[in-house]
């Protein structure tokens, strides 16, 4: 364990990325300060992120959180693709030969609470209801003004400032980072339904409506999430049982953006503050947790200036993959739809293609962390 008592670290944001960074620093003997405008972990009914991949479990193993996630999560066996109900392809994620399932499902709220509980064992508590109001002085000498719920405030000058404060990051916007990219024209719709009996949660499903898509992802043993590009998707759902209630409904836009540098001077970005993309593939939260673990290790080694060069290639790779998968799911032209229906079943005869896709779902297409022994 490397201790760097000479530095002060301020983390803006206490979602899964900020909590992971704080935990990984704390277990290495570096106690950061972490602030957030929220009053606690995200609500269970609004857990946007669900997937926890094998890479994330590998990264969280040393902290003890991985084992707790495995105890609570649902391991996904695969993904079934259909076209208006007709089977096209099944991707078998249960063929992944790692130490953990390729993809497990646990609501973001539960993941955050497990990270928070472990962080508290190091006597680090997020400062709730505390907002980064301004960042002055530039990226080389950041001066951060914090405002609390009671309107009291203070100005701090951290050695390292980390923006893990989401897609609308105040830190990113204040410190001169560019965030190029574009938004898709499609609207996406989401609804969670609870049932009064357990449902089949072993497989996620995607049905191509042609045009349009309707996906189904397990949330809990008796809760399913439906995601679609169709405004009338709720009328198209074939429920496994009569739903007990709709626990959440939302609509959203998808953008593909990433910063051109993940650090400037003494300011670093992680998670959605640095990159956003489609939820297809369940890479968003996992990629942010990777950022946090790499940054914590680099800081502990005194190598934090290498962060941007090490992480940007992985970020670009994940955005390319999710852009391709999203384009495949949102095809509209009749010729493209026909080609998709003919080509997807052929993957059944191309095991190397399935292995590569499953490796991406597992998060194993990004560089292996050098502080963790290889297990494959």
C-alpha positions as CSV (number, residue, x, y, z in Angstrom):
1,X,0.0,0.0,0.0
2,X,1.4,3.4,-1.0
3,X,0.5,6.4,1.2
4,X,0.6,9.9,-0.1
5,X,0.0,12.1,2.9
6,X,1.1,15.2,1.0
7,X,-2.0,15.4,-1.2
8,X,-5.6,16.4,-0.6
9,X,-8.2,15.0,-3.0
10,X,-11.7,16.4,-3.5
11,X,-14.2,14.2,-5.4
12,X,-17.3,15.9,-6.8
13,X,-20.1,13.3,-7.0
14,X,-21.1,10.3,-4.8
15,X,-22.6,8.0,-7.4
16,X,-21.1,4.6,-8.1
17,X,-18.0,6.2,-9.7
18,X,-17.3,8.7,-7.0
19,X,-17.9,6.2,-4.3
20,X,-15.6,3.6,-6.0
21,X,-12.8,6.2,-6.3
22,X,-13.1,7.2,-2.7
23,X,-13.1,3.6,-1.6
24,X,-10.1,2.6,-3.7
25,X,-8.1,5.6,-2.4
26,X,-9.1,5.0,1.2
27,X,-8.1,1.3,1.1
28,X,-4.7,2.5,-0.2
29,X,-4.3,4.8,2.8
30,X,-5.4,8.1,1.1
31,X,-8.5,9.6,2.6
32,X,-10.3,11.8,0.1
33,X,-13.1,14.3,0.7
34,X,-16.3,13.5,-1.3
35,X,-19.1,15.9,-1.8
36,X,-22.5,15.6,-3.5
37,X,-25.7,17.7,-3.8
38,X,-27.8,14.6,-3.2
39,X,-29.1,13.4,0.2
40,X,-28.0,9.8,-0.3
41,X,-27.7,6.9,-2.8
42,X,-30.1,6.9,-5.8
43,X,-33.6,5.7,-5.2
44,X,-34.2,2.0,-5.8
45,X,-37.2,2.8,-8.1
46,X,-35.0,5.0,-10.3
47,X,-31.9,2.9,-10.7
48,X,-30.8,3.7,-14.2
49,X,-27.8,1.4,-14.2
50,X,-28.4,-2.4,-13.7
51,X,-25.6,-4.3,-15.3
52,X,-22.4,-5.2,-13.4
53,X,-19.9,-6.9,-15.6
54,X,-17.0,-9.3,-14.9
55,X,-14.4,-6.6,-15.1
56,X,-16.1,-4.5,-12.5
57,X,-16.3,-7.5,-10.2
58,X,-12.6,-8.2,-10.7
59,X,-11.8,-4.6,-9.9
60,X,-14.0,-4.5,-6.8
61,X,-12.7,-7.9,-5.4
62,X,-9.8,-6.4,-3.3
63,X,-12.2,-4.0,-1.5
64,X,-14.6,-6.8,-0.6
65,X,-17.5,-5.3,-2.5
66,X,-17.5,-7.9,-5.3
67,X,-18.5,-10.8,-3.1
68,X,-21.4,-8.8,-1.7
69,X,-22.6,-7.9,-5.2
70,X,-22.4,-11.6,-6.2
71,X,-24.6,-12.5,-3.2
72,X,-27.3,-10.0,-4.2
73,X,-27.1,-9.9,-8.0
74,X,-28.8,-12.0,-10.7
75,X,-26.4,-13.7,-13.1
76,X,-27.6,-13.4,-16.7
77,X,-27.3,-16.5,-18.8
78,X,-27.7,-14.8,-22.2
79,X,-29.5,-12.5,-24.5
80,X,-32.3,-13.7,-26.8
81,X,-32.8,-11.7,-30.1
82,X,-36.1,-12.1,-31.9
83,X,-37.9,-10.3,-34.8
84,X,-41.6,-9.8,-34.1
85,X,-41.4,-12.8,-31.9
86,X,-39.5,-15.1,-34.3
87,X,-36.1,-16.3,-32.9
88,X,-33.0,-14.8,-34.6
89,X,-30.1,-15.5,-32.3
90,X,-29.2,-16.3,-28.7
91,X,-26.0,-14.9,-27.2
92,X,-24.8,-17.2,-24.4
93,X,-23.1,-15.0,-21.9
94,X,-22.9,-18.1,-19.6
95,X,-20.2,-19.5,-21.8
96,X,-17.8,-16.8,-20.5
97,X,-14.9,-18.6,-18.7
98,X,-14.0,-16.0,-16.1
99,X,-14.0,-16.0,-12.3
100,X,-17.3,-14.1,-12.4
101,X,-20.4,-14.1,-14.6
102,X,-20.0,-12.0,-17.8
103,X,-23.0,-9.9,-16.7
104,X,-24.9,-9.7,-13.5
105,X,-27.9,-7.6,-12.7
106,X,-28.1,-5.4,-9.6
107,X,-29.9,-2.1,-9.4
108,X,-27.6,0.9,-9.1
109,X,-29.1,1.8,-5.7
110,X,-27.9,-1.5,-4.2
111,X,-24.5,-1.2,-5.8
112,X,-24.1,2.3,-4.3
113,X,-25.2,1.2,-0.9
114,X,-22.7,-1.6,-0.8
115,X,-19.9,0.8,-1.9
116,X,-21.0,3.3,0.7
117,X,-21.0,0.7,3.5
118,X,-17.5,-0.4,2.7
119,X,-16.3,3.2,2.4
120,X,-17.6,3.9,5.9
121,X,-15.3,1.2,7.3
122,X,-12.5,3.5,6.4
123,X,-14.2,6.4,8.2
124,X,-15.0,8.3,5.0
125,X,-18.5,9.7,4.6
126,X,-19.8,11.7,1.7
127,X,-20.8,15.2,2.5
128,X,-24.4,15.1,1.4
129,X,-26.3,18.3,0.3
130,X,-23.0,19.9,-0.6
131,X,-22.7,21.4,-4.1
132,X,-19.7,22.4,-6.1
133,X,-20.8,26.0,-6.8
134,X,-17.8,27.4,-8.7
135,X,-14.3,26.4,-9.7
136,X,-11.9,29.3,-10.0
137,X,-8.2,29.6,-10.6
138,X,-8.0,27.3,-13.7
139,X,-7.1,23.6,-13.9
140,X,-3.6,24.2,-12.6
141,X,-4.7,25.8,-9.3
142,X,-8.4,25.0,-8.8
143,X,-10.2,26.8,-6.0
144,X,-13.5,25.2,-5.3
145,X,-16.4,27.0,-3.7
146,X,-18.8,24.6,-1.9
147,X,-22.3,25.5,-0.9
148,X,-24.3,23.4,1.7
149,X,-28.0,23.0,2.1
150,X,-28.1,25.6,4.9
151,X,-26.4,28.1,2.6
152,X,-23.1,27.9,4.4
153,X,-20.0,27.5,2.3
154,X,-16.3,27.4,2.0
155,X,-13.5,27.6,-0.5
156,X,-11.0,24.8,-0.8
157,X,-7.8,24.3,-2.8
158,X,-7.3,20.6,-3.3
159,X,-4.2,19.1,-4.7
160,X,-6.4,17.0,-7.0
161,X,-9.9,17.7,-8.0
162,X,-12.0,14.9,-9.6
163,X,-15.2,15.5,-11.4
164,X,-17.4,12.4,-11.0
165,X,-20.5,14.5,-11.1
166,X,-22.3,13.1,-14.1
167,X,-23.2,14.1,-17.6
168,X,-23.8,17.7,-16.7
169,X,-20.6,18.0,-14.8
170,X,-20.0,21.3,-13.1
171,X,-16.3,20.5,-12.8
172,X,-16.0,19.7,-16.5
173,X,-17.8,22.8,-17.6
174,X,-15.8,25.0,-15.3
175,X,-12.3,23.7,-16.1
176,X,-12.1,24.0,-19.9
177,X,-12.8,20.5,-21.0
178,X,-14.4,20.0,-24.4
179,X,-17.2,17.4,-24.7
180,X,-17.7,16.8,-28.4
181,X,-20.2,14.4,-29.9
182,X,-23.8,14.1,-31.0
183,X,-27.3,13.0,-29.9
184,X,-29.4,10.5,-31.7
185,X,-32.7,11.6,-33.1
186,X,-34.5,8.6,-31.6
187,X,-36.4,9.0,-28.3
188,X,-36.1,6.1,-25.9
189,X,-38.7,5.0,-23.4
190,X,-38.4,2.9,-20.3
191,X,-40.8,1.3,-17.8
192,X,-40.4,-1.0,-14.8
193,X,-43.1,-3.4,-13.9
194,X,-43.4,-5.5,-10.7
195,X,-45.3,-8.8,-10.5
196,X,-46.7,-10.6,-7.5
197,X,-44.9,-13.8,-8.4
198,X,-41.2,-14.5,-9.5
199,X,-40.6,-14.2,-13.3
200,X,-37.9,-15.7,-15.6
201,X,-34.8,-13.5,-15.1
202,X,-32.2,-15.8,-16.6
203,X,-32.2,-14.1,-20.0
204,X,-32.5,-10.5,-21.3
205,X,-34.6,-10.2,-24.5
206,X,-34.6,-7.9,-27.5
207,X,-37.5,-8.0,-30.0
208,X,-37.1,-6.1,-33.3
209,X,-40.4,-4.7,-34.3
210,X,-39.1,-3.5,-37.7
211,X,-38.8,-0.6,-37.4
212,X,-38.4,-0.1,-33.7
213,X,-37.2,-2.3,-30.9
214,X,-38.5,-3.5,-27.5
215,X,-36.1,-4.9,-25.0
216,X,-36.7,-6.6,-21.6
217,X,-34.1,-6.7,-18.8
218,X,-34.6,-8.3,-15.4
219,X,-34.3,-5.9,-12.4
220,X,-35.2,-8.1,-9.5
221,X,-36.7,-11.6,-9.2
222,X,-40.2,-10.1,-9.7
223,X,-39.4,-6.9,-11.6
224,X,-38.7,-6.5,-15.3
225,X,-37.6,-3.4,-17.2
226,X,-38.9,-2.7,-20.7
227,X,-36.9,-0.3,-23.0
228,X,-38.1,0.8,-26.4
229,X,-37.8,3.3,-29.3
230,X,-41.6,3.2,-29.7
231,X,-43.9,5.6,-27.8
232,X,-46.7,3.0,-27.7
233,X,-44.3,0.3,-26.3
234,X,-46.5,-0.3,-23.3
235,X,-49.3,-1.6,-25.5
236,X,-46.8,-4.0,-27.1
237,X,-45.5,-5.7,-24.0
238,X,-46.4,-9.3,-23.5
239,X,-46.3,-9.6,-19.7
240,X,-45.4,-13.0,-18.2
241,X,-48.1,-12.4,-15.6
242,X,-50.6,-9.6,-14.8
243,X,-48.4,-6.8,-13.5
244,X,-48.8,-5.7,-9.9
245,X,-47.7,-2.1,-10.6
246,X,-45.6,0.1,-12.8
247,X,-42.8,1.2,-10.5
248,X,-41.1,3.7,-12.8
249,X,-41.5,5.2,-16.2
250,X,-39.1,7.6,-18.0
251,X,-38.0,8.7,-21.5
252,X,-34.6,9.8,-22.5
253,X,-32.3,10.8,-25.4
254,X,-29.0,9.0,-26.2
255,X,-25.8,10.9,-26.9
256,X,-22.3,9.7,-27.8
257,X,-19.8,12.1,-26.3
258,X,-16.4,12.0,-24.6
259,X,-13.9,14.5,-23.5
260,X,-10.7,15.0,-25.7
261,X,-8.6,14.8,-22.5
262,X,-9.6,13.1,-19.2
263,X,-7.4,15.4,-17.2
264,X,-6.2,19.0,-17.4
265,X,-3.6,20.2,-14.9
266,X,-4.8,19.0,-11.5
267,X,-8.4,18.3,-12.6
268,X,-9.5,14.8,-13.5
269,X,-12.8,13.4,-14.9
270,X,-14.4,10.0,-14.5
271,X,-17.6,8.3,-15.5
272,X,-20.4,10.2,-17.2
273,X,-18.5,13.5,-16.6
274,X,-16.0,12.2,-19.1
275,X,-18.0,10.0,-21.5
276,X,-21.7,9.2,-22.2
277,X,-23.2,6.7,-24.6
278,X,-26.1,4.3,-25.2
279,X,-27.1,2.0,-22.4
280,X,-26.9,-0.9,-24.9
281,X,-24.2,-3.3,-23.7
282,X,-24.5,-2.1,-20.0
283,X,-21.1,-0.4,-20.2
284,X,-21.8,3.0,-18.8
285,X,-21.5,2.5,-15.0
286,X,-18.9,-0.2,-15.5
287,X,-16.7,2.0,-17.6
288,X,-16.9,4.7,-15.0
289,X,-15.9,2.3,-12.2
290,X,-12.9,1.3,-14.3
291,X,-12.0,5.0,-14.6
292,X,-12.2,5.3,-10.8
293,X,-10.1,2.2,-10.1
294,X,-7.4,3.2,-12.5
295,X,-7.2,6.7,-11.2
296,X,-7.0,5.6,-7.6
297,X,-4.1,3.3,-8.4
298,X,-2.3,5.9,-10.5
299,X,-2.7,8.5,-7.7
300,X,-1.4,6.0,-5.1
301,X,1.6,5.4,-7.4
302,X,2.3,9.1,-8.0
303,X,1.5,8.5,-11.7
304,X,-1.8,10.3,-12.1
305,X,-0.5,12.3,-15.0
306,X,-0.7,9.1,-17.1
307,X,-4.5,8.8,-16.5
308,X,-5.8,10.4,-19.7
309,X,-3.4,8.5,-22.0
310,X,-4.3,5.2,-20.3
311,X,-8.0,5.6,-20.2
312,X,-9.0,7.4,-23.5
313,X,-8.2,4.4,-25.7
314,X,-10.6,2.2,-23.6
315,X,-13.3,4.9,-23.7
316,X,-13.1,5.3,-27.4
317,X,-13.3,1.5,-27.9
318,X,-16.4,1.2,-25.8
319,X,-18.1,4.1,-27.5
320,X,-17.4,2.5,-30.9
321,X,-18.9,-0.7,-29.7
322,X,-22.0,0.8,-28.2
323,X,-22.5,3.1,-31.2
324,X,-22.4,0.0,-33.5
325,X,-24.8,-2.0,-31.4
326,X,-27.2,1.0,-31.1
327,X,-27.1,1.5,-34.8
328,X,-27.9,-2.2,-35.3
329,X,-30.9,-2.0,-32.9
330,X,-32.4,1.2,-34.4
331,X,-32.3,0.4,-38.1
332,X,-35.3,1.7,-40.0
333,X,-34.8,1.2,-43.7
334,X,-36.5,-1.9,-45.1
335,X,-33.4,-3.2,-46.9
336,X,-31.3,-2.8,-43.7
337,X,-34.0,-4.5,-41.6
338,X,-34.0,-7.5,-44.1
339,X,-30.2,-7.7,-44.0
340,X,-30.2,-7.8,-40.2
341,X,-32.7,-10.6,-40.1
342,X,-30.6,-12.6,-42.5
343,X,-27.2,-12.0,-41.0
344,X,-27.9,-12.3,-37.2
345,X,-28.8,-16.0,-37.4
346,X,-25.5,-16.7,-39.1
347,X,-23.7,-15.8,-35.9
348,X,-24.8,-19.2,-34.5
349,X,-22.2,-20.7,-36.8
350,X,-19.5,-18.2,-35.9
351,X,-18.4,-19.1,-32.3
352,X,-15.5,-16.6,-32.5
353,X,-17.9,-13.8,-33.1
354,X,-20.0,-14.7,-30.1
355,X,-16.9,-15.0,-27.9
356,X,-15.8,-11.6,-28.9
357,X,-19.2,-10.1,-28.2
358,X,-19.4,-11.8,-24.8
359,X,-15.9,-10.6,-24.0
360,X,-17.1,-7.1,-24.6
361,X,-20.2,-7.6,-22.5
362,X,-17.9,-8.9,-19.7
363,X,-15.8,-5.7,-20.0
364,X,-12.7,-7.8,-20.9
365,X,-12.0,-5.8,-24.1
366,X,-10.3,-3.1,-22.0
367,X,-6.7,-3.3,-20.7
368,X,-6.1,-5.6,-17.7
369,X,-5.4,-3.7,-14.5
370,X,-1.7,-4.3,-13.6
371,X,-2.4,-4.4,-9.9
372,X,-4.6,-7.5,-10.2
373,X,-3.2,-10.9,-11.0
374,X,-4.6,-12.5,-14.2
375,X,-7.0,-15.3,-13.5
376,X,-7.8,-16.4,-17.1
